[in-house]
Amino acid sequence: MVPSFDCVAYRGQAFADLAAALMTDGILTPRDIGLARRAGRTDWQSLKRVWHCVARFGSPAE
């Protein structure tokens, strides 16, 4: 998932920025969010909100 205007409108700029920071090679996957959680990179509530953006606006990888 690439953070888009939809994510900004849905959860706010801070969560779109967090999503962008968690990306690997320009793609954000549930695995990236899980790794960030395990590493303690940010609080779980913020990661939950990023997950909601992925679930709502993400698309399958090619």
Number of C-alpha atoms within 10 A of each C-alpha: 19 18 23 17 11 13 24 15 10 16 15 14 15 13 21 23 15 16 27 18 11 20 16 10 6 11 15 22 20 13 9 15 22 14 12 16 17 11 9 10 12 13 10 15 10 16 20 14 19 27 20 15 23 20 13 12 15 18 11 6 8 3
